[in-house]
Amino acid sequence: MITDADVTKLEKKFATKADLVNFKDVILHEIKGLREDVAIVTGYKDQIEDIDYRVERLEKHTKIPPVAS
């Protein structure tokens, strides 16, 4: 017969349903944050590309060497 002590030992050894749900919540929270970041970057993509073009033009016009990335 399985006792409460045996169940406690098994719970410590193996992941419980609550552990899996908590892990899933953490992962989903991270994914949600990444999606928000991607949405923000995508929204500003045209502005970022325009700034790169403008910086290149300024560097050529002022004869400033480009900064190595």
MMTF fields as JSON, N, C-alpha, C and O atoms, coordinates in Angstrom:
{
  "mmtfVersion": "1.0.0",
  "mmtfProducer": "UNKNOWN",
  "numBonds": 275,
  "numAtoms": 276,
  "numGroups": 69,
  "numChains": 1,
  "numModels": 1,
  "chainsPerModel": [1],
  "groupsPerChain": [69],
  "chainIdList": ["A"],
  "bondAtomList": [4, 2, 8, 6, 12, 10, 16, 14, 20, 18, 24, 22, 28, 26, 32, 30, 36, 34, 40, 38, 44, 42, 48, 46, 52, 50, 56, 54, 60, 58, 64, 62, 68, 66, 72, 70, 76, 74, 80, 78, 84, 82, 88, 86, 92, 90, 96, 94, 100, 98, 104, 102, 108, 106, 112, 110, 116, 114, 120, 118, 124, 122, 128, 126, 132, 130, 136, 134, 140, 138, 144, 142, 148, 146, 152, 150, 156, 154, 160, 158, 164, 162, 168, 166, 172, 170, 176, 174, 180, 178, 184, 182, 188, 186, 192, 190, 196, 194, 200, 198, 204, 202, 208, 206, 212, 210, 216, 214, 220, 218, 224, 222, 228, 226, 232, 230, 236, 234, 240, 238, 244, 242, 248, 246, 252, 250, 256, 254, 260, 258, 264, 262, 268, 266, 272, 270],
  "bondOrderList": [1, 1, 1, 1, 1, 1, 1, 1, 1, 1, 1, 1, 1, 1, 1, 1, 1, 1, 1, 1, 1, 1, 1, 1, 1, 1, 1, 1, 1, 1, 1, 1, 1, 1, 1, 1, 1, 1, 1, 1, 1, 1, 1, 1, 1, 1, 1, 1, 1, 1, 1, 1, 1, 1, 1, 1, 1, 1, 1, 1, 1, 1, 1, 1, 1, 1, 1, 1],
  "groupList": [{"groupName": "MET", "atomNameList": ["N", "CA", "C", "O"], "elementList": ["N", "C", "C", "O"], "formalChargeList": [0, 0, 0, 0], "bondAtomList": [1, 0, 2, 1, 3, 2], "bondOrderList": [1, 1, 2], "singleLetterCode": "M", "chemCompType": "L-PEPTIDE LINKING"}, {"groupName": "ILE", "atomNameList": ["N", "CA", "C", "O"], "elementList": ["N", "C", "C", "O"], "formalChargeList": [0, 0, 0, 0], "bondAtomList": [1, 0, 2, 1, 3, 2], "bondOrderList": [1, 1, 2], "singleLetterCode": "I", "chemCompType": "L-PEPTIDE LINKING"}, {"groupName": "THR", "atomNameList": ["N", "CA", "C", "O"], "elementList": ["N", "C", "C", "O"], "formalChargeList": [0, 0, 0, 0], "bondAtomList": [1, 0, 2, 1, 3, 2], "bondOrderList": [1, 1, 2], "singleLetterCode": "T", "chemCompType": "L-PEPTIDE LINKING"}, {"groupName": "ASP", "atomNameList": ["N", "CA", "C", "O"], "elementList": ["N", "C", "C", "O"], "formalChargeList": [0, 0, 0, 0], "bondAtomList": [1, 0, 2, 1, 3, 2], "bondOrderList": [1, 1, 2], "singleLetterCode": "D", "chemCompType": "L-PEPTIDE LINKING"}, {"groupName": "ALA", "atomNameList": ["N", "CA", "C", "O"], "elementList": ["N", "C", "C", "O"], "formalChargeList": [0, 0, 0, 0], "bondAtomList": [1, 0, 2, 1, 3, 2], "bondOrderList": [1, 1, 2], "singleLetterCode": "A", "chemCompType": "L-PEPTIDE LINKING"}, {"groupName": "VAL", "atomNameList": ["N", "CA", "C", "O"], "elementList": ["N", "C", "C", "O"], "formalChargeList": [0, 0, 0, 0], "bondAtomList": [1, 0, 2, 1, 3, 2], "bondOrderList": [1, 1, 2], "singleLetterCode": "V", "chemCompType": "L-PEPTIDE LINKING"}, {"groupName": "LYS", "atomNameList": ["N", "CA", "C", "O"], "elementList": ["N", "C", "C", "O"], "formalChargeList": [0, 0, 0, 0], "bondAtomList": [1, 0, 2, 1, 3, 2], "bondOrderList": [1, 1, 2], "singleLetterCode": "K", "chemCompType": "L-PEPTIDE LINKING"}, {"groupName": "LEU", "atomNameList": ["N", "CA", "C", "O"], "elementList": ["N", "C", "C", "O"], "formalChargeList": [0, 0, 0, 0], "bondAtomList": [1, 0, 2, 1, 3, 2], "bondOrderList": [1, 1, 2], "singleLetterCode": "L", "chemCompType": "L-PEPTIDE LINKING"}, {"groupName": "GLU", "atomNameList": ["N", "CA", "C", "O"], "elementList": ["N", "C", "C", "O"], "formalChargeList": [0, 0, 0, 0], "bondAtomList": [1, 0, 2, 1, 3, 2], "bondOrderList": [1, 1, 2], "singleLetterCode": "E", "chemCompType": "L-PEPTIDE LINKING"}, {"groupName": "PHE", "atomNameList": ["N", "CA", "C", "O"], "elementList": ["N", "C", "C", "O"], "formalChargeList": [0, 0, 0, 0], "bondAtomList": [1, 0, 2, 1, 3, 2], "bondOrderList": [1, 1, 2], "singleLetterCode": "F", "chemCompType": "L-PEPTIDE LINKING"}, {"groupName": "ASN", "atomNameList": ["N", "CA", "C", "O"], "elementList": ["N", "C", "C", "O"], "formalChargeList": [0, 0, 0, 0], "bondAtomList": [1, 0, 2, 1, 3, 2], "bondOrderList": [1, 1, 2], "singleLetterCode": "N", "chemCompType": "L-PEPTIDE LINKING"}, {"groupName": "HIS", "atomNameList": ["N", "CA", "C", "O"], "elementList": ["N", "C", "C", "O"], "formalChargeList": [0, 0, 0, 0], "bondAtomList": [1, 0, 2, 1, 3, 2], "bondOrderList": [1, 1, 2], "singleLetterCode": "H", "chemCompType": "L-PEPTIDE LINKING"}, {"groupName": "GLY", "atomNameList": ["N", "CA", "C", "O"], "elementList": ["N", "C", "C", "O"], "formalChargeList": [0, 0, 0, 0], "bondAtomList": [1, 0, 2, 1, 3, 2], "bondOrderList": [1, 1, 2], "singleLetterCode": "G", "chemCompType": "PEPTIDE LINKING"}, {"groupName": "ARG", "atomNameList": ["N", "CA", "C", "O"], "elementList": ["N", "C", "C", "O"], "formalChargeList": [0, 0, 0, 0], "bondAtomList": [1, 0, 2, 1, 3, 2], "bondOrderList": [1, 1, 2], "singleLetterCode": "R", "chemCompType": "L-PEPTIDE LINKING"}, {"groupName": "TYR", "atomNameList": ["N", "CA", "C", "O"], "elementList": ["N", "C", "C", "O"], "formalChargeList": [0, 0, 0, 0], "bondAtomList": [1, 0, 2, 1, 3, 2], "bondOrderList": [1, 1, 2], "singleLetterCode": "Y", "chemCompType": "L-PEPTIDE LINKING"}, {"groupName": "GLN", "atomNameList": ["N", "CA", "C", "O"], "elementList": ["N", "C", "C", "O"], "formalChargeList": [0, 0, 0, 0], "bondAtomList": [1, 0, 2, 1, 3, 2], "bondOrderList": [1, 1, 2], "singleLetterCode": "Q", "chemCompType": "L-PEPTIDE LINKING"}, {"groupName": "PRO", "atomNameList": ["N", "CA", "C", "O"], "elementList": ["N", "C", "C", "O"], "formalChargeList": [0, 0, 0, 0], "bondAtomList": [1, 0, 2, 1, 3, 2], "bondOrderList": [1, 1, 2], "singleLetterCode": "P", "chemCompType": "L-PEPTIDE LINKING"}, {"groupName": "SER", "atomNameList": ["N", "CA", "C", "O"], "elementList": ["N", "C", "C", "O"], "formalChargeList": [0, 0, 0, 0], "bondAtomList": [1, 0, 2, 1, 3, 2], "bondOrderList": [1, 1, 2], "singleLetterCode": "S", "chemCompType": "L-PEPTIDE LINKING"}],
  "groupTypeList": [0, 1, 2, 3, 4, 3, 5, 2, 6, 7, 8, 6, 6, 9, 4, 2, 6, 4, 3, 7, 5, 10, 9, 6, 3, 5, 1, 7, 11, 8, 1, 6, 12, 7, 13, 8, 3, 5, 4, 1, 5, 2, 12, 14, 6, 3, 15, 1, 8, 3, 1, 3, 14, 13, 5, 8, 13, 7, 8, 6, 11, 2, 6, 1, 16, 16, 5, 4, 17],
  "groupIdList": [1, 2, 3, 4, 5, 6, 7, 8, 9, 10, 11, 12, 13, 14, 15, 16, 17, 18, 19, 20, 21, 22, 23, 24, 25, 26, 27, 28, 29, 30, 31, 32, 33, 34, 35, 36, 37, 38, 39, 40, 41, 42, 43, 44, 45, 46, 47, 48, 49, 50, 51, 52, 53, 54, 55, 56, 57, 58, 59, 60, 61, 62, 63, 64, 65, 66, 67, 68, 69],
  "secStructList": [7, 7, 7, 2, 2, 2, 2, 2, 2, 2, 2, 2, 2, 1, 7, 7, 2, 2, 2, 2, 2, 2, 2, 2, 2, 2, 2, 2, 2, 2, 2, 2, 2, 2, 2, 2, 2, 2, 2, 2, 2, 2, 2, 6, 2, 2, 2, 2, 2, 2, 2, 2, 2, 2, 2, 2, 2, 2, 2, 2, 2, 2, 6, 7, 7, 7, 7, 7, 7],
  "xCoordList": [0.835, 0.0, 0.895, 1.944, 0.482, 1.25, 0.842, -0.342, 1.827, 1.567, 1.764, 2.238, 1.396, 1.596, 3.076, 3.444, 3.908, 5.354, 5.862, 6.726, 5.322, 5.706, 5.279, 6.03, 4.085, 3.581, 4.454, 4.765, 4.845, 5.701, 7.049, 7.566, 7.617, 8.893, 8.754, 9.619, 7.658, 7.445, 7.23, 7.714, 6.516, 6.289, 7.598, 7.78, 8.507, 9.803, 10.648, 11.439, 10.481, 11.301, 10.8, 11.604, 9.485, 8.896, 8.13, 7.654, 8.026, 7.279, 5.79, 5.254, 5.148, 3.709, 2.989, 3.613, 1.683, 0.884, 1.044, 1.141, 1.073, 1.243, 2.596, 2.689, 3.647, 4.971, 4.943, 5.511, 4.283, 4.204, 3.394, 3.756, 2.307, 1.483, 2.268, 2.206, 2.998, 3.812, 4.895, 5.145, 5.536, 6.565, 5.959, 6.54, 4.79, 4.095, 3.754, 3.907, 3.297, 2.972, 4.196, 4.103, 5.333, 6.569, 6.95, 7.293, 6.886, 7.235, 6.28, 6.717, 4.984, 4.004, 4.188, 4.001, 4.547, 4.801, 5.996, 5.964, 7.042, 8.219, 7.868, 8.301, 7.092, 6.697, 5.866, 6.046, 4.97, 4.142, 5.021, 4.794, 6.017, 6.935, 7.717, 7.915, 8.164, 8.897, 8.011, 8.456, 6.763, 5.836, 5.612, 5.548, 5.494, 5.321, 6.554, 6.427, 7.746, 8.979, 9.036, 9.414, 8.664, 8.677, 7.676, 7.967, 6.518, 5.506, 6.008, 5.762, 6.702, 7.228, 8.297, 8.277, 9.228, 10.306, 9.742, 10.191, 8.772, 8.165, 7.494, 7.559, 6.86, 6.192, 7.16, 6.799, 8.369, 9.36, 10.387, 11.379, 10.168, 11.15, 11.459, 12.626, 10.437, 10.658, 11.464, 12.349, 11.162, 11.894, 13.35, 14.248, 13.582, 14.955, 15.746, 16.893, 15.139, 15.822, 16.088, 17.141, 15.144, 15.317, 16.469, 17.241, 16.593, 17.685, 19.029, 19.988, 19.11, 20.36, 20.754, 21.919, 19.788, 20.05, 20.517, 21.471, 19.848, 20.199, 21.594, 22.346, 21.937, 23.269, 24.336, 25.371, 24.1, 25.06, 25.261, 26.393, 24.174, 24.281, 25.068, 25.905, 24.797, 25.535, 27.02, 27.872, 27.326, 28.726, 29.442, 30.589, 28.776, 29.393, 29.565, 30.612, 28.544, 28.569, 29.62, 30.306, 29.754, 30.701, 32.053, 32.971, 32.173, 33.401, 33.83, 35.02, 32.847, 33.108, 33.148, 32.228, 34.202, 34.246, 33.154, 32.875, 32.542, 31.491, 32.051, 33.197, 31.234, 31.622, 31.485, 30.452, 32.534, 32.485, 31.532, 31.545, 30.703, 29.738, 30.328, 29.659],
  "yCoordList": [-1.167, 0.0, 1.252, 1.266, 2.285, 3.526, 4.469, 4.714, 4.98, 5.896, 7.339, 7.601, 8.259, 9.683, 10.007, 10.864, 9.345, 9.562, 9.132, 9.79, 8.019, 7.563, 8.576, 8.868, 9.101, 10.099, 11.351, 11.927, 11.771, 12.947, 12.728, 13.626, 11.547, 11.226, 11.273, 11.805, 10.711, 10.7, 12.112, 12.44, 12.944, 14.323, 15.094, 15.926, 14.821, 15.498, 15.012, 15.771, 13.747, 13.145, 13.497, 13.712, 13.555, 13.783, 15.102, 15.583, 15.669, 16.912, 16.638, 15.655, 17.509, 17.372, 18.193, 18.934, 18.054, 18.808, 20.309, 21.088, 20.709, 22.128, 22.644, 23.769, 21.825, 22.223, 22.439, 23.405, 21.537, 21.651, 22.87, 23.561, 23.138, 24.303, 25.588, 26.521, 25.641, 26.825, 27.022, 28.149, 25.941, 26.021, 26.525, 27.369, 25.999, 26.421, 27.908, 28.626, 28.376, 29.787, 30.671, 31.727, 30.245, 31.016, 31.098, 32.169, 29.966, 29.936, 30.808, 31.581, 30.687, 31.485, 32.976, 33.789, 33.338, 34.742, 35.26, 36.38, 34.454, 34.846, 34.995, 35.947, 34.067, 34.129, 35.379, 36.045, 35.696, 36.892, 38.14, 39.026, 38.209, 39.345, 39.448, 40.544, 38.307, 38.308, 38.77, 39.52, 38.329, 38.761, 40.264, 40.919, 40.812, 42.256, 42.985, 44.006, 42.475, 43.083, 43.049, 44.035, 41.919, 41.785, 42.749, 43.363, 42.893, 43.811, 45.247, 46.015, 45.613, 46.974, 47.218, 48.242, 46.283, 46.438, 46.472, 47.267, 45.627, 45.598, 46.928, 47.406, 47.523, 48.803, 49.93, 50.871, 49.854, 50.907, 50.552, 51.263, 49.469, 48.999, 50.068, 50.313, 50.698, 51.717, 52.892, 53.411, 53.307, 54.42, 54.043, 54.863, 52.812, 52.357, 52.334, 52.778, 51.819, 51.782, 53.191, 53.451, 54.106, 55.489, 56.14, 56.898, 55.859, 56.434, 55.921, 56.688, 54.635, 54.087, 54.815, 55.169, 55.036, 55.732, 57.164, 57.638, 57.843, 59.224, 59.322, 60.248, 58.372, 58.377, 58.166, 58.832, 57.254, 57.029, 58.3, 58.653, 58.99, 60.237, 61.29, 61.99, 61.401, 62.373, 62.026, 62.912, 60.745, 60.326, 60.654, 61.102, 60.436, 60.758, 62.266, 62.735, 63.017, 64.464, 65.114, 66.042, 64.647, 65.252, 64.557, 64.958, 63.511, 62.728, 62.083, 61.905, 61.743, 61.021, 59.536, 59.022, 58.843, 57.407, 56.657, 56.979, 55.664, 54.911, 54.146, 53.696, 54.01, 53.274, 51.792, 51.344, 51.025, 49.578, 48.946, 49.295, 48.017, 47.363, 46.149, 45.469],
  "zCoordList": [0.0, 0.0, 0.0, 0.645, -0.716, -0.828, 0.3, 0.529, 0.984, 2.099, 1.65, 0.545, 2.516, 2.22, 2.068, 1.264, 2.815, 2.711, 1.339, 0.76, 0.817, -0.518, -1.578, -2.509, -1.431, -2.383, -2.331, -3.373, -1.156, -1.001, -1.671, -2.337, -1.501, -2.151, -3.668, -4.365, -4.173, -5.62, -6.159, -7.242, -5.418, -5.859, -5.937, -6.826, -5.012, -5.041, -6.207, -6.768, -6.57, -7.614, -9.018, -9.926, -9.199, -10.515, -10.534, -9.506, -11.732, -11.891, -11.708, -12.221, -10.983, -10.789, -11.848, -12.608, -11.888, -12.853, -12.609, -13.557, -11.349, -11.023, -11.514, -12.006, -11.383, -11.876, -13.384, -13.894, -14.086, -15.544, -15.961, -16.913, -15.257, -15.575, -15.319, -16.119, -14.221, -13.926, -14.98, -15.407, -15.4, -16.434, -17.742, -18.424, -18.078, -19.3, -19.223, -20.211, -18.074, -17.916, -18.125, -18.751, -17.606, -17.765, -19.243, -19.743, -19.932, -21.359, -22.172, -23.024, -21.912, -22.655, -22.391, -23.295, -21.179, -20.859, -21.659, -22.17, -21.767, -22.546, -24.024, -24.673, -24.553, -25.965, -26.221, -27.241, -25.315, -25.469, -25.523, -26.346, -24.651, -24.658, -25.954, -26.478, -26.473, -27.742, -28.888, -29.758, -28.892, -29.95, -29.899, -30.94, -28.701, -28.574, -29.095, -29.771, -28.788, -29.28, -30.803, -31.436, -31.386, -32.844, -33.46, -34.487, -32.861, -33.388, -33.35, -34.281, -32.296, -32.183, -33.238, -33.92, -33.373, -34.352, -35.763, -36.589, -36.05, -37.377, -37.685, -38.817, -36.702, -36.901, -37.216, -37.922, -36.711, -36.925, -37.992, -38.151, -38.722, -39.703, -40.75, -41.055, -41.295, -42.321, -41.771, -42.451, -40.556, -39.958, -39.708, -39.901, -39.282, -39.032, -40.335, -40.375, -41.398, -42.692, -43.198, -43.78, -42.982, -43.414, -42.658, -43.245, -41.382, -40.593, -41.1, -41.192, -41.428, -41.97, -43.248, -43.433, -44.123, -45.383, -45.105, -45.721, -44.186, -43.876, -43.259, -43.565, -42.393, -41.781, -42.849, -42.827, -43.778, -44.868, -45.676, -46.009, -45.994, -46.764, -45.99, -46.56, -44.684, -43.869, -43.798, -43.862, -43.667, -43.61, -44.912, -44.894, -46.041, -47.333, -47.482, -47.929, -47.11, -47.278, -46.381, -46.81, -45.162, -44.228, -44.24, -43.525, -45.058, -45.195, -43.869, -43.607, -43.051, -41.801, -42.138, -42.774, -41.722, -42.028, -41.255, -40.1, -41.891, -41.206, -40.012, -40.025, -38.996, -37.796, -38.09, -38.588, -37.78, -38.011, -37.01, -35.83, -37.479, -36.596, -35.969, -35.192]
}
